[in-house]
Amino acid sequence: MDLLDPLDAAMMTGEVIASPLHVAAVLILKPPDGAGPGYVDDLYRQARTTSVAADRRLRRYPHLGVDTGGLWSWREADAVDLDRHLTRRTLPAGSGRNELWQLVSRLHAERLDRSGPMWAFCLIDGLDDGRFAWYLKVHHTIMDGVAGLQMIIDSLSADPDRREMPPFHAASAGRAGISKPGGLPNPFAVLRSVLGAATSGVELSGRLVGGLSDLVHNLTDDAAVAPLTAPYTRLNDEVGHDRVVAAVTVSKARIRAVQALADVTGNDVLTAVVAGVLRGWLLDHGELPDRSLVAFCPITVRAREPENQDGGNAFGGWLCPLGTDLDDPAARLHLIHRSMTQGKGQVANRGGGVSMLLLSLGIAPTLMTPAMPRVSRLRTGYNLPISNVPGPHREMYWNGAHVEDIYPISTVYSGQALNVTVCSYADRACFGWVAGADAMPDIDTVTERTERSLAELEAAVGVSPATRRG
C-alpha cells in the first residue's frame, strides 16, 4: 500500500473538515490573426478528443477507506474521464476581466472530487476580441504551485506557428513520472522539509545550535520577526466557502527602475508593492495595526557546500516584516530589503533544513488551523504568504494563441485568508490575488491599489515621470 506522507495526509484530513487545498493558474490567450469563429471550438474539441496519455501525476489521487485501514493512501486511475476533468464556460456577450474573475472566484471555491484524480481544467471564452482563458486547478497533494506552473510551461511553445499541440494534461517525456512538490517553498513545503531535516542527526543538531542563536538575535532586530508576533487581522480569521480572485499586470521595466535607484532586488520591490496595497486597504477600512504585517516569503540561495556546487539551489523561507506601520514607501522598501538580505544570509549559513526547522516554530500554528475547529487570535505566525515564481522569459503560444498573461491562484484557508503570488513572464509581472470572500470582499480594488502603490514607490525613490509611464 502506497501511503501518503504525513504532511499530505494531514492536508487531506484538514481539507475534509475545513478548507479545500488546491492551487491553480489562469492563462489569458488571444487567438492568432485570421482565426475563424470556430477557432476556440476546435481547440476545445481537440483537448477533449486527442488520444494522449495523461501525466501520471494527474492519474494519482488520495484515498481513505476501510480497505486502507483508515489511512490515506495513493490510488492510480488507469485512464482519466475527460468529461469529468475538462469543462467549458462561455461568458455573456460584452464580458470583460471583471466578469472573468467573478467566474474564476466561483470555480476556485469549488472542491475537487476526492473519488478520483483531483484536478479540473476549464476553458473560458467570451472575452473581448475573441480572447479566451484556461483555468487550471490541481490539488496541493498532487503538485505544488511551482510544479503546476512548470507543467503548464512545458505545454506551451515559443513558436507562434506551431499547431496540433497536446493538451495541458498530456504526459511529456520531461515530466511523465511522479515528482514530489518542489521548487521555491510555500508554507506547506516548510513543514515537509522539516520532516526530512529532523532525521539528519548530528549535523542538524550542530547547525541548529547556531540557528537558535540567530533566533535569539532576531528578537531585538526590527528587520526580523520573532515567532508568533504578527498582529491579528481579518486576514487571519476563519474562512468561509466563497473565494474572491483578482489579478493585475505591471511592467518589469518599472520594477527594475525602482530596483536600480533603491539598490534592492526585484523581489524586494514586488513585496513592497504588495505591502503598500495592504497598508492602504487596511487604512481605508480603519483596521491598520500598530505593528507591521508579516509575510511568509520563500528564499532561494546558491548552496555553499562543495558537494552542491553543481548549480543546485538551497531553499528556505523567511518571515518578513512588510513595514505597513511606516508611512514612507521608501522606508518600507528598505526594511523589506534589509529583512530579506538577513534571511538569505541565515539560510545560506545554516542550511535549508535548519532554517526550515526554525521557521516552523513561527508558521506551524497558522498553518495547522485548517484542522482546528476555530482560529485562535493568540497564534498568528504570519499574515499572508507572498511568493514570486519564475515563468517563461519570452512570449509563449498555445496552438497559435498568444499567452498574454499567466496568473497564479494559490490556496487560502482559516488563519491564512489571503495569498499573493507573482509570476514573472517575459517583460511583465503578473500578480494573482486570492482571498476568502468574507476577509476581502472588495478584492477588485487591488488593481487600482497596485498601480497607486507602485507609483508611490517610484516617486519615493526618484524614478523619472517618463520611466513611470513605462
N, C-alpha and C positions, 0 to 999 in steps of 0.2 A: 504494500500500500504506500503510495507516494503522498506523504503528509505535507501539509503546508508548514512553512517555518513559523516560529512563534509569533512574529510580528504580523505576517499575513493572516494567521488565524485570529489574532486579536482584532485586526482591521475588519475581518468578515463578521466577527461577533459584534463589534461596535456598529457596523452598518445595519445588522439585523434589528438592533434595539434603538438605533438613533439615526444618524445621517448617512446618505449614500456617499460613497468614497470613490468617485470616478474622476478622471481627468479628460480634457477634450481640447480640440483646436477648431478654429473656424478659418477656412480659406475663402477669400473673395476672388472670383475669377471673371475675366472679361473675354468673351468669345473672340476668335480671330476675325480680322476684316473679311467680309464676304461670307461669313457664316449664315446659313439659311435659317428659316424659322424653326426647322426641326433639329437644329444642332444639339440643343440640350436634351431633347427627347432621345436622340441617338446615343449620346453619352450615357444616359441613364440605362437605356436598354442594354448597351454593351456591358456596363458594370454588373448587371444582373444575370447576363447570359453567358459571359465569357467563361470558358471551361478552364479554370486555373485552380491549382491547389491553394488553399488559404494558408497564410502564415501560421506556423504551428502554435505560436503564442495565442492566436485567435481561435484555436480549436480547444484550448485547455480552459477549464473552469473549476472553481472551488465547489466541493460537495460535502455535505454533512448529513448523516443519517444513521439508522440502526445498523446498516451494513458496514459502517466505518467505526462503530463503537462510540459514536458521539464525537468523533474527531474530524476536523476539517482535512480533507484530502483532495488531491487533484484527480479530475477525470479528463478524458480527451475524447472529443467527438470525432467520428470517422470523417464526417463532412459537415459543412455548415449550411443551414437553411437560409438562403439569401432573402426569402420572403420575410423572414423574421429580423434580419440584421440590416438590410438596405431598404430605406424608405425615401419618399419624396414629398415635399411640401411646396405648394405654389402660393406665393404671397399675392394679396389682392392688387389689382391694377393701380399703379401710381405709388406703390410702396417704396420706401427708402430705407436708409440704415436704421432708423428708429424702429420701424416695423420688423426688420430683420432681428435686431437684438431682443425685442419683445418675444419673438418666436423662439430664439435661442435660449432665452431665460426659461421658457416653459419646458423646452426639451431638456435643459440641464437639470431641472428639478425632478425629472422622471428617473426612477430607479431602474437599473438594469435587471433583467430577469435572471435569477440565480439558478434556474433549472437547466441552463446551457451556457455556451460561450458568452461571456459578459462584455459585449461591445455592440455599438449601434452607429451606423453611418447614415446621414440624411442629406440628400441633395435638396437645396432650397433655391427655387428660381422665382422670377417675377420682379427682380430688382431693375433699376433704371438701365437703359441702354443694353438690355439683354444680359446684364451681369447675373451671375448665379453664385451660390456658395455651397461649400461642403461643411457640415457639422460632423465631426468625427469624435466619438466618445468611447473610451476604454476604461475598464475597472483598474484601480490602482494596484491590485494584486497581480494583474496580468503584466502591466508595464507602467513605469512612471512617466511623467510628462516629457522628460528628455528622450527616453527611448521611443515614446509615441511620436514625438516630433521627428526623430530620425527615420522612423518608419514612413512617415509622410514624405519627407525629403527624398528618400530612396525611390519613391514612386513618381517623382517629378523629373523634368528634363530641362536643360538649358537650351534645347533645340526647339524653336517655335514651329518648325515644320514637321515634327515627329507626330505620328498618329498611331492608332491601334495600340495605345499604351495600356498595360494591365491596370485593374482597379486597385484602390489603396489596400484592400485586404489580401492581395495576392502575395504569395511567398516569392522571395527572390533568392538568388544564390548567396547574397551577402547577409541575409537575415532570416533564413528559413528555420534556424534552430531555436532552442529555448534560451533566453537570456534573462538573468535577474535584473531588477531595476538598477540602473547605473547612471553615470554622468554626474552633473552637479547635484549635491544633496538637497532634498527638501526636509522638513521636519521628520517625516516617516523614515527617510534614509538615515537620519542621525541615529535613531533607535536601532535600526537594522545593523548599522556599523558598530554600535555599542555591543550588541550581542556577539559579534565576531571578535571585537577587541578584548572583551572580557576573558577570552581564552588564551590570551597572548603571554601569560605567565610573567616571568621575572622582568623581561624587558619592559612590559607595560607598567609594572609596578614602579620601576625606576623612573620612567618618564612621568608617571602620574604624580610622584612626589614633587617634581619640578613644576608640573602643571598646577598643583594645588597652591604653590607659591604665587603663580600668576593670578589665580582666582582671588587670593587674599589682596594682592596689589590692586586688582580691579575694583575692590570695594571703595577705594579712595580716588579713583580716576574717572573724570567726567566723560571720557571717551569710551568707557567700558560700562557694562551693566551687571550689577550684582544679581544673583538668582532671585526670581520671584519679586522683583521690584517694579515691574511695568505697571503703569496706572490702569485701573479698571475702567473700561469704556463700554459703550453699547456694542463695540466690535468684538467684545469678549463675552457677550451674553449668549443665551440659548438661541439656537437656530431652528426656525420652523420648516415647513415643507417648501415654501416658494423660494426661488432664486431670482436674482437680477444680474444682468450682464451688460457691460458697456465696453467700448473699445475706442482707441484713438491712436493715430499715427503721427510721428514727428520726424523731421529731417535729421539725419545723423550729422549733417553739416552744422546745425545749430548746437547739437550736443558737443561736438568737437570744439566749437568756438569757445564755449564756456570752459570746457576741459583745459584748453590751452592757456587761457588767460588766468584761470584759478589754480593751475598746476595740480590738477587732481585727475582721477581716472574717469573714463566714460561711465562706468558703473556707478561711481560716486554721484555723477550728475543725474543719472536716471533715478537713483534713490532719492536725491534731493528734490527732484521734480515731484515724486510721489509724496514726499514729506510736506511740500508746500501745498499740494492739493488737500491733504488730510488736515493740515493746520487751518486752512481757510474753511473747509467744510465743517469742522468742529466749532470754529468761531461762529459761523453763521447759525449753528444750531444751539449756541450757548453752552457747549459741552467740552470746551478745550481744557484738559487737565493742567494743573500747575507743573507737573512733571512731564518730561518728554515721552512720547510714544516710543515703543521699542519694536524693531523689526528683526525677524529671523532672516539673515542673509547668507546665502551659500558663498563659499570661498574655494577657489582653486589656485594652488601654487605649485611651482615646479619642485618635484621631490629632490631633496638634497643628499639622500643616501646614495653611495656609489652604485649599489645594485639596482637603483632605479633611474640611472642616467640614460635610459633608452628612449627618453621622450615621454615617459609616463607622468601622470599628474598625481599630486597628493590632494585629497579633497577634505574639506572641513566646513564648518559653519560658525556663525558668529551672531551674537545679539548686539545689534547696532542701535544706539540712540538716534532718533531722527531729528532732534532739535526742534520739535514742534512747540516747545516753550520759548523759542527765540524768535524775535520779530524780524531780524535781519536775515534775508535769504542767503547771503554770502556766509554769515556765521553758521547757519545750518549746514551749508555745503562743507565748510571746513571741519566742522565737528564730525560729520559723516566720514570725511576723508581720513581724519586722524583715527577714528574708531576702526575703520576697515583696514587701515595700514597696520594698526596694532593687532587686529585679528589675524591678518595674513602672517605677521611675524610669529605669533604664538602657534598657529597651525603648522608653519614651516619648522619651527624649533622643536615642538613637542610631538609632531606626527599626527596624522589624521585620526588614529584610534584614540589617543589620549584627548585630543581636542573634542572629539565627538562625545567621549565619556563625560568630560567636564561640562559640556554644553547640555547634556541630557538632564543634568540636575536642574537646569533652568526651564527646559521646554517640556519635560515629561508631564508635569501637572496639566498644562494646557492641552497637550496632545492627547492625553488619555480621557479627556472629558466626554468624547462620544460614547464611551462605555459606562458613563456615570449618569444617574438619574437627573441631577441638577448641577448647574455650573456654580462653583463657589467663587465669590469675589475675593477670596484670600489666596488664590493660587494662580494668578496671572503671570505666566513666564514671559510672554511676548504678546504683542497686539496683532501682528499680522506678518506673513512672510512676503518678502519682495525678492523676486528672482529675475535674472536676466539669462535667457537661454540663447545659444547661438543658432541662427538659421542660415540659409544659403547666402553666399557672398555676392551672387549675381542674380539677375532676373530669371525666374523659372516659369515653366509652362506645363500644362497637363492636357494632352491631346489637342494642342494648338491654342488652348485658352491661357491667357496671361494671368499668372497668380499676382494679383495686385497687393494683397495684404495677407499676413499669417498671424492670427491672434491666438495665443494660448489661453485656455479657460480652465482653471485649476479647481481645487477642492476646497470647500468650506464646511464647517461643522460647528457644533456648540463649543464655545470657547475660542474659536477662530472663525469669525463670521465674515471676514474679508480676506481676499487673496489677490495679489497683483503680480502678474508675470509679464515680462517684456521679452519679445522675440526680435532679435536684430535680423534684418532681411535687406540685402542689397544696400541701398543708400538711406534706409529708414529704420526706425524703431517702432514696433507695434506693441502697444500696451493693451493687455487683456485684464479687465477688472471683473470679478465675480464676488457677490455678497449674498447673505441672507436678506430676503426682501424686507423683513422687519428691521434689520440693522441699518440698511442704507437704501431706503425706498426711492430716493432721488439720485440713484447712481448715474443717471443720464447726464447729470451736471458735471461729471468728471471730464467730459470732452472740453468744455469751455474752461474749466478749472485747470486742466493740464496746460493749455495754451497760456493762461494767466501765470501759472507757476513758473513755466519756462521763461516767459518774458521778464518776470521779476528777477530771476537768476541772471539773465543776460544783462539787465540794467545794473544789477548789483556788482557784477564783476567787470563791467565796462565793454561789453560787446557792442559794436557799432550798429546803428539802426539798419544799415544796408545788409549786414550779415544776419540780423534778426529776421529779416524778411525771407531768408534762405529758403 
